[in-house]
């Protein structure tokens, strides 16, 4: 549905002007999602074939996993260092 243009009152003696948005082609309408003609699939066992994605085909998996491990290690070190610093500040 195209947006409504603001209403304009025409003065006598002036020709009516069409809004600029009306001259442009209308925006494309979104397509509806495809429907399964059989309805919902039945719950049951999955097919016997292996549905796992091989890790060689997942881009950046190992580098992302390494980055997460480094970040977790640094957070753990910061927690320990912060607790030691706070303990020393509170004892003084």
C-alpha positions, 0 to 999 in steps of 0.5 A: 500500500503506497503511503498517503500524500498530504492533502493540498488545497488548490487555490482557484485558478491554479491547476491541480498537481499530482504528488511526486510519489504518484508519478513514480512506480509503486513499491514492489509488494512482498511475496508471501512465504511458500506454504507446505501443501501437506500442512505441518510435518509429522513429528518422528525420527529424523532421517538416518543420514548424517545431517552434520555440517563438516567443520572444514566447510564452515568458514572461520569456525576455528579462528572464531573458536580460538578468539572466544577461548582467548577472550574467556581466558583474558576475562578469567585473568581479569577477574582474578587480578581484580579480586587480588587488587580489591582484596589488597585495597580493602585490607589497607 
